[in-house]
């Protein structure tokens, strides 16, 4: 055959390729280099299919599936691109309850393989090649039709019930069940309700011992100011720099492990404006009755939450034994120093 430009039906020899025509349209091309194109006259691979799908079917023991939104009803499998968005779709339809829609099987004839038998890899464009995706970008997702089940990020974090896992295993909206043991190479802790506990103390404190060393009036009351409800002790001095001590003994719980990093102790104070020498000072003693924290005098006007982190609490804290909190309330004449609620926060062992 000589060079031709078109054929109605049949074979044609174009420059550099052999073509198959139907209805005057070139449907299949074979280039001189052996590349075969369906729907394209310039195949760049040994087989290139343009604007269509590759279908797989069997004629034995199957029936039409009827899921025509995804592939013709007589096909059991298909490869195709997602229109102008690109990407490759692989679709498989099972015809029996115990059959798999898609099954991947990697095998080797080696007795001691050293490589993965199924190896999945992701990446994104970098120049003419690819590079790793970012830590927060999604590498893999398992989805129940439109419901996200499992997400693996570029960092390796795995999310169950979340698409933005913030740790190596992040479970959201459900329980985690382990039938065996959990072994940790580090400390098991964190800010979750399963690892953190609190001890709340409200004036008048249980086990409190009150000891006045100055001249003044000690009372207890409740502040009913909107958004500032507090039970409190109030010390009012009769002359300058009068002091009053409140000792609170706290039984360390049996599950005590470590103090919370940022707020091991939180205590509320309220001191009159222009306090002079007035204020509240906290001293903590460990379970060996040794001083473990000596705080500065708090002189802030209005109710204030004051915190002590774990790094400031030295000493020994033994579960089942008592620690002591000493609040020294200092007040000038007709001035008020108040101590309100106290919260101790710790990590369970």
C-alpha positions as CSV (number, residue, x, y, z in Angstrom):
1,X,0.0,0.0,0.0
2,X,1.2,3.5,-0.8
3,X,0.8,6.6,1.4
4,X,-2.8,7.7,1.8
5,X,-4.5,10.4,3.9
6,X,-7.9,8.8,4.7
7,X,-9.8,5.6,4.4
8,X,-13.5,4.9,4.8
9,X,-13.1,1.4,6.3
10,X,-10.0,-0.8,6.4
11,X,-6.2,-0.4,6.7
12,X,-4.2,2.5,5.6
13,X,-0.4,3.3,5.5
14,X,0.3,6.8,6.7
15,X,3.8,8.3,7.0
16,X,5.4,6.5,9.9
17,X,2.4,4.4,10.9
18,X,-0.2,1.8,9.9
19,X,-3.8,2.8,10.6
20,X,-7.2,1.1,11.0
21,X,-10.2,3.2,9.8
22,X,-14.0,2.8,10.4
23,X,-16.4,5.4,9.1
24,X,-13.5,7.5,7.8
25,X,-12.1,7.8,11.3
26,X,-8.7,6.5,12.3
27,X,-9.3,4.2,15.3
28,X,-6.1,2.3,15.7
29,X,-2.5,3.3,14.9
30,X,0.7,1.3,14.8
31,X,3.9,3.3,14.6
32,X,7.1,2.3,13.0
33,X,8.6,1.9,16.4
34,X,5.9,-0.6,17.4
35,X,3.8,1.6,19.7
36,X,0.1,1.0,19.4
37,X,-2.5,3.7,19.9
38,X,-6.2,3.5,20.3
39,X,-7.9,6.8,19.9
40,X,-4.6,8.5,19.3
41,X,-2.3,8.7,16.2
42,X,0.8,9.4,18.3
43,X,1.1,6.7,21.0
44,X,4.0,7.3,23.4
45,X,4.0,3.9,25.0
46,X,3.8,0.3,23.7
47,X,0.0,0.7,24.2
48,X,-1.7,4.0,24.6
49,X,-5.5,4.3,25.0
50,X,-6.9,7.9,24.7
51,X,-10.3,9.1,26.0
52,X,-11.6,5.7,26.9
53,X,-11.3,2.8,29.2
54,X,-9.9,-0.7,29.1
55,X,-12.6,-3.2,30.1
56,X,-12.2,-6.7,31.5
57,X,-15.0,-9.2,31.4
58,X,-15.6,-12.9,31.8
59,X,-18.3,-14.9,30.1
60,X,-18.4,-17.7,32.7
61,X,-20.7,-17.7,35.7
62,X,-21.4,-14.0,36.0
63,X,-24.4,-11.8,35.4
64,X,-24.8,-8.1,34.5
65,X,-24.2,-6.1,37.6
66,X,-26.2,-2.9,36.8
67,X,-23.7,-0.5,38.4
68,X,-23.7,1.6,35.2
69,X,-22.6,4.8,37.0
70,X,-19.1,3.4,37.0
71,X,-18.7,0.9,34.1
72,X,-20.8,-0.9,31.5
73,X,-22.9,-3.6,33.1
74,X,-21.3,-6.5,31.3
75,X,-17.8,-5.6,32.5
76,X,-16.3,-7.0,35.7
77,X,-13.3,-4.6,35.7
78,X,-12.0,-1.5,34.1
79,X,-9.0,0.9,33.9
80,X,-9.7,4.5,32.9
81,X,-8.7,8.1,33.5
82,X,-10.9,10.6,35.3
83,X,-11.8,12.8,32.4
84,X,-9.9,16.1,32.3
85,X,-8.9,15.8,35.9
86,X,-6.4,13.0,35.1
87,X,-5.6,10.2,37.5
88,X,-6.3,6.5,37.0
89,X,-9.4,4.7,38.1
90,X,-9.2,0.9,38.7
91,X,-12.7,-0.6,39.2
92,X,-13.6,-4.2,40.0
93,X,-17.1,-5.7,40.6
94,X,-17.6,-9.0,42.4
95,X,-20.5,-11.2,41.5
96,X,-20.7,-13.4,44.7
97,X,-20.9,-12.5,48.4
98,X,-17.6,-14.1,49.2
99,X,-15.8,-12.6,46.2
100,X,-13.4,-9.6,46.2
101,X,-14.0,-6.6,44.1
102,X,-10.2,-6.0,43.8
103,X,-7.5,-8.2,45.2
104,X,-3.8,-7.5,45.1
105,X,-1.4,-10.4,45.4
106,X,2.4,-10.0,45.5
107,X,4.5,-13.2,45.3
108,X,8.1,-14.2,45.1
109,X,10.0,-17.4,44.4
110,X,12.7,-16.5,47.0
111,X,12.8,-18.4,50.2
112,X,14.0,-15.3,52.2
113,X,12.7,-12.2,50.5
114,X,14.2,-8.9,51.7
115,X,11.9,-6.5,49.8
116,X,8.2,-5.8,50.3
117,X,5.9,-8.0,48.1
118,X,3.5,-5.1,47.7
119,X,5.1,-1.6,47.7
120,X,3.0,1.5,47.5
121,X,4.7,4.9,47.0
122,X,3.4,8.5,46.8
123,X,5.1,11.7,45.7
124,X,4.5,15.1,44.1
125,X,6.1,17.0,41.2
126,X,9.5,18.5,41.6
127,X,11.0,19.8,38.4
128,X,10.9,16.9,36.0
129,X,10.8,14.4,38.8
130,X,9.0,13.8,42.1
131,X,9.6,14.5,45.8
132,X,8.0,13.6,49.1
133,X,4.7,15.1,50.0
134,X,4.6,17.4,53.0
135,X,4.0,16.1,56.5
136,X,0.4,17.4,56.7
137,X,-0.6,16.3,53.2
138,X,-2.6,13.1,52.7
139,X,-0.7,10.0,51.4
140,X,-3.4,7.3,51.7
141,X,-7.1,7.3,52.5
142,X,-9.5,4.5,53.1
143,X,-13.1,5.6,52.4
144,X,-16.5,3.9,52.9
145,X,-18.0,5.4,49.7
146,X,-18.0,9.1,50.9
147,X,-17.1,8.5,54.6
148,X,-13.4,8.8,55.6
149,X,-12.3,5.8,57.7
150,X,-8.5,5.9,57.8
151,X,-6.0,8.6,56.7
152,X,-2.3,8.4,56.6
153,X,-0.4,11.7,56.3
154,X,3.0,12.3,54.8
155,X,4.4,12.4,58.3
156,X,3.3,8.8,58.8
157,X,0.6,9.9,61.3
158,X,-2.4,7.6,61.1
159,X,-5.9,8.9,61.7
160,X,-9.0,6.8,62.5
161,X,-12.1,9.0,62.4
162,X,-10.0,12.1,61.5
163,X,-8.3,13.3,58.4
164,X,-5.8,15.4,60.3
165,X,-4.1,13.1,62.8
166,X,-1.7,14.9,65.2
167,X,0.1,11.8,66.5
168,X,1.4,8.5,65.2
169,X,-2.0,7.0,66.0
170,X,-4.9,9.4,66.4
171,X,-8.4,7.9,67.2
172,X,-11.3,10.2,67.1
173,X,-14.9,9.5,68.0
174,X,-14.5,6.0,69.3
175,X,-12.8,3.6,71.7
176,X,-9.4,1.9,71.4
177,X,-9.4,-1.8,72.4
178,X,-6.2,-3.8,72.8
179,X,-6.5,-7.5,73.6
180,X,-2.8,-7.8,74.6
181,X,-0.3,-5.6,76.4
182,X,0.7,-2.0,75.6
183,X,4.4,-1.4,75.9
184,X,5.7,2.2,75.9
185,X,9.3,3.3,75.4
186,X,8.5,6.6,77.1
187,X,5.9,8.1,79.5
188,X,2.3,7.5,78.8
189,X,0.6,10.8,79.5
190,X,-1.0,13.8,77.9
191,X,-3.9,16.1,78.3
192,X,-6.7,13.6,77.8
193,X,-9.3,12.7,80.4
194,X,-7.9,9.2,80.6
195,X,-4.4,10.3,81.9
196,X,-5.0,13.6,83.8
197,X,-6.7,14.0,87.1
198,X,-7.4,16.9,89.4
199,X,-7.9,17.6,93.1
200,X,-10.2,20.5,93.8
201,X,-10.1,22.3,97.1
202,X,-12.8,24.9,98.0
203,X,-12.8,27.2,101.1
204,X,-13.4,26.4,103.8
205,X,-10.7,23.9,103.0
206,X,-11.0,20.4,104.5
207,X,-8.1,19.6,106.9
208,X,-7.1,23.3,107.0
209,X,-5.4,24.8,110.0
210,X,-5.7,28.5,110.5
211,X,-2.9,30.4,112.4
212,X,-2.9,34.1,112.9
213,X,0.4,35.9,113.7
214,X,-0.9,39.4,113.3
215,X,-3.8,41.6,114.3
216,X,-6.9,41.6,112.0
217,X,-10.1,39.9,111.1
218,X,-10.5,36.5,109.3
219,X,-13.8,35.7,107.6
220,X,-15.1,33.3,105.0
221,X,-17.7,34.1,102.4
222,X,-18.9,33.7,98.8
223,X,-18.4,36.2,95.9
224,X,-21.7,36.3,94.0
225,X,-20.4,38.8,91.4
226,X,-21.5,37.7,87.9
227,X,-18.9,35.5,86.1
228,X,-16.7,35.7,89.3
229,X,-18.2,33.2,91.7
230,X,-15.7,32.2,94.3
231,X,-15.7,30.8,97.8
232,X,-12.9,32.4,99.8
233,X,-11.2,33.3,103.0
234,X,-10.7,37.1,103.6
235,X,-8.1,38.6,105.9
236,X,-8.4,42.2,106.8
237,X,-5.6,43.9,108.7
238,X,-5.9,46.2,111.7
239,X,-2.6,47.8,111.1
240,X,0.2,47.6,108.5
241,X,1.5,44.3,107.2
242,X,-0.5,42.0,109.4
243,X,-0.2,38.3,108.5
244,X,-2.4,35.2,108.8
245,X,-1.4,31.6,107.7
246,X,-3.7,28.9,106.3
247,X,-2.2,25.4,106.2
248,X,-3.9,22.9,103.9
249,X,-2.9,19.2,104.1
250,X,-3.5,17.2,100.8
251,X,-3.5,13.4,100.6
252,X,-1.5,12.3,97.5
253,X,-3.7,9.9,95.5
254,X,-2.7,6.3,94.9
255,X,-2.6,6.9,91.1
256,X,-0.2,9.9,91.4
257,X,2.5,9.8,88.7
258,X,3.9,13.3,87.9
259,X,2.7,16.8,88.2
260,X,1.1,18.6,85.2
261,X,3.7,20.5,83.3
262,X,2.1,23.9,83.1
263,X,-0.5,24.0,85.9
264,X,0.4,21.6,88.7
265,X,-1.2,24.1,91.2
266,X,-3.7,26.7,90.4
267,X,-5.0,29.0,93.1
268,X,-7.2,32.1,93.0
269,X,-6.4,35.3,94.8
270,X,-8.0,38.7,95.1
271,X,-6.2,41.7,96.7
272,X,-7.4,45.3,97.1
273,X,-6.2,47.9,94.7
274,X,-3.2,49.9,95.9
275,X,-2.3,47.0,98.1
276,X,0.7,48.4,99.9
277,X,2.1,45.3,101.8
278,X,-1.1,43.3,101.2
279,X,-1.0,40.1,99.2
280,X,-1.1,36.2,99.2
281,X,2.0,34.1,99.3
282,X,2.1,30.3,98.6
283,X,4.7,27.9,100.1
284,X,4.4,24.2,99.3
285,X,5.9,21.3,101.3
286,X,6.4,17.9,99.8
287,X,5.4,14.6,101.5
288,X,8.7,14.6,103.4
289,X,7.7,18.0,104.9
290,X,10.5,19.7,103.0
291,X,9.9,23.1,101.4
292,X,9.5,22.4,97.6
293,X,8.2,25.8,96.4
294,X,8.3,29.3,97.7
295,X,6.3,31.7,95.6
296,X,6.3,35.4,95.3
297,X,3.6,37.6,97.0
298,X,0.6,37.9,94.7
299,X,-0.8,41.5,94.9
300,X,-3.0,41.6,91.8
301,X,-6.3,43.4,92.2
302,X,-9.4,41.3,91.4
303,X,-9.8,37.6,91.1
304,X,-6.6,36.1,89.5
305,X,-5.7,32.5,88.6
306,X,-2.1,31.9,89.6
307,X,-0.3,28.8,88.4
308,X,2.7,26.8,89.4
309,X,4.3,24.4,86.9
310,X,5.9,21.0,87.6
311,X,9.4,22.4,87.1
312,X,8.9,24.7,90.2
313,X,7.8,21.8,92.5
314,X,10.9,20.1,93.7
315,X,11.1,17.4,96.3
316,X,9.4,14.1,96.8
317,X,5.7,13.4,96.4
318,X,4.8,9.9,97.6
319,X,1.3,8.6,96.9
320,X,-0.7,7.8,100.1
321,X,1.2,10.5,102.0
322,X,0.4,14.1,102.7
323,X,1.8,17.3,101.1
324,X,1.1,20.7,102.6
325,X,0.1,24.1,101.1
326,X,0.7,27.2,103.2
327,X,-1.0,30.4,102.2
328,X,0.3,33.4,104.0
329,X,-2.2,36.3,103.8
330,X,-0.8,39.7,104.5
331,X,-3.0,42.8,104.8
332,X,-2.5,46.5,105.7
333,X,-5.0,48.3,107.9
334,X,-8.5,48.1,106.4
335,X,-7.1,46.2,103.3
336,X,-8.3,42.8,102.2
337,X,-6.4,39.7,101.0
338,X,-8.5,36.8,99.7
339,X,-7.7,33.2,98.8
340,X,-10.2,31.3,96.8
341,X,-10.3,27.8,95.2
342,X,-7.2,25.6,94.7
343,X,-6.8,23.0,92.1
344,X,-4.0,20.4,91.9
345,X,-3.4,18.7,88.5
346,X,-1.4,15.5,88.0
347,X,-0.7,12.7,85.5
348,X,-1.7,9.3,86.5
349,X,1.0,6.7,86.8
